[in-house]
Amino acid sequence: MNRSFVFLGVMFVGAFSCASQLMDDPLSHFTRSWRDHPIWHDGKAEIAVYEATRSIYGKPRKYSARLYTNKEHASARTKTKTLDNQGRAVFKQHLREDVATDNYKYHFSTMCFVGMNDLKSLKIDMGSQEDCGATFKQYVNHAGTCIWSQFSYFPEEGHVAGSYPSPENLVFQDALSLILRGYPFEDPVPPIDLMVLGDQTTTRHSSPEPIPMQLSYLGHDTCDLPIGRIGAYRLRLEAADHAAVHDYWFAQSARAPWLHVMVKYRGPAGLVYQLEQLERRSYWGR
């Protein structure tokens, strides 16, 4: 057989494999420099504090939201942090929100695990408490299956659970404030099709099924924020029927401590985050 023909065939197969990978995994070309930075190994967590607004009981409620991000290793058995730094390298991102209303506070805790090497959405734990009751949700995306469970204290809701085959392009919307830091801002790509599991931060049952959405690059903005004036890249996530639009702004700087951190978000139902403080510390210490 002609060697040139064999070589071209190998090249074709290789190119086809790469193209297939891009189609199957739309995050495969996201950048690595920010997530490989040695600062993630300093024994501290990134703490981003946002001036936030969330609508509850039909009124906009202003509060401070705290977003904690750090690297750790997760156990395939317990789906929690390991003590011996064995297991899968992940980012843990925890959003803490305490929202005052007229009579009492809502307390939301939304934690996501995201694969460090592939940015795969791996797990969500969401718990909420307020004076009327407690709600809990968990999603585990493992070995091609997403297993989920929800409990809501609301009448006629209670406990529900299920599972479904995970789409190759599944992402958790609650984890996008981390995942999208890897967008190739310097070399924008055509719109990306994703299957998005919607925001789980609610006291009621929420839909467990992902919906098709498209991620687009909208360019560069200068944002006047509580922390100051920041150059930022803007991305938009939009449902196919345009019923839901999420706009994200990420710091232009790829240098520490910024590392393309989310500086602003605007989403449905009046939800807004605007960065007011960014620091690194071991918040779990005394």
C-alpha positions, -999 to +999 in steps of 0.1 A: +000+000+000+012+035-008+028+050+023+015+085+015-020+071+014-015+054+048-002+087+062-031+107+049-055+081+063-039+083+097-041+121+096-077+120+086-086+097+114-067+119+139-084+150+126-118+133+127-111+122+163-102+157+174-133+171+156-155+145+173-140+154+207-148+191+201-184+182+191-188+158+221-170+181+246-176+218+239-154+227+269-123+208+256-108+240+241-113+261+272-081+275+286-060+260+314-036+287+326-060+302+352-069+268+367-032+255+366-019+286+384+001+277+415-020+301+437-046+273+440-020+254+460-014+281+486-037+264+512-062+292+510-096+298+493-106+325+469-134+345+484-154+368+461-180+390+478-208+404+457-234+431+462-264+410+453-301+414+445-326+386+446-364+388+442-383+371+471-421+376+477-421+398+446-397+424+460-360+429+452-339+421+483-303+435+486-277+415+504-240+403+503-233+370+485-201+351+493-186+328+467-158+305+480-135+286+455-107+263+462-090+231+448-093+198+466-096+160+458-129+142+458-136+106+466-155+086+439-171+066+468-183+093+491-185+122+466-168+144+492-133+157+500-106+131+507-083+135+536-052+121+518-052+142+486-061+111+466-090+109+441-102+133+415-088+168+414-118+192+416-127+228+422-152+232+450-173+263+447-197+273+475-222+301+472-235+314+505-264+337+506-283+352+536-313+372+523-334+393+547-371+397+541-397+415+561-402+388+587-371+366+586-340+356+566-336+330+538-303+310+541-291+294+508-260+272+505-252+260+470-220+239+465-207+225+433-178+201+424-162+207+390-135+186+375-102+205+374-089+188+343-120+187+321-144+213+338-170+185+340-200+194+362-198+166+388-221+174+418-244+199+434-255+201+470-281+228+477-296+234+511-320+262+522-334+272+555-359+298+566-385+300+593-411+280+574-388+250+568-359+234+550-352+222+515-323+200+502-312+190+467-284+168+453-272+160+418-244+136+411-231+133+375-210+102+374-202+074+348-227+087+322-256+090+346-270+120+365-287+108+398-307+134+416-328+138+447-349+167+461-368+173+493-390+204+497-411+212+528-438+228+507-472+212+507-476+184+482-439+185+473-418+164+498-393+140+484-387+132+447-358+115+430-347+101+397-319+097+371-312+101+334-283+095+310-260+125+311-257+145+279-221+149+267-225+187+269-242+188+303-233+217+325-247+229+358-258+266+356-248+269+393-212+261+383-209+284+353-194+312+374-164+289+376-165+270+344-168+300+321-136+315+335-119+291+310-137+305+279-110+314+253-116+351+256-085+360+235-097+338+206-135+337+208-152+307+193-186+304+175-217+300+198-215+268+219-245+245+224-249+232+259-274+212+279-279+233+311-293+221+344-310+252+357-303+271+389-312+249+419-311+277+445-348+278+454-369+266+484-393+247+461-388+217+437-369+227+406-367+210+372-341+182+372-340+181+334-313+201+315-325+223+287-307+233+255-290+267+257-264+285+237-233+303+250-221+334+230-193+359+233-205+395+234-172+413+236-154+435+261-170+460+286-158+483+313-178+477+344-183+502+372-186+480+402-185+484+440-148+471+439-140+498+413-138+501+375-129+467+359-123+456+323-143+425+317-153+400+290-190+394+285-207+361+278-244+354+273-262+321+279-296+320+263-324+294+260-334+283+226-368+299+230-352+331+245-373+327+276-342+328+299-311+350+294-280+350+316-253+376+312-218+370+328-189+393+330-154+380+338-123+400+347-101+407+317-070+401+337-056+365+337-031+373+364-034+364+400-054+372+420-080+379+392-077+348+371-108+358+351-130+358+382-167+366+376-171+403+384-208+406+374-239+385+366-274+394+356-301+368+352-338+360+353-361+372+381-340+402+389-309+383+401-278+404+400-243+400+414-216+428+414-182+422+428-173+443+459-144+424+474-119+397+464-094+381+488-076+348+496-077+334+531-083+301+550-117+310+562-121+277+580-093+286+604-097+302+638 
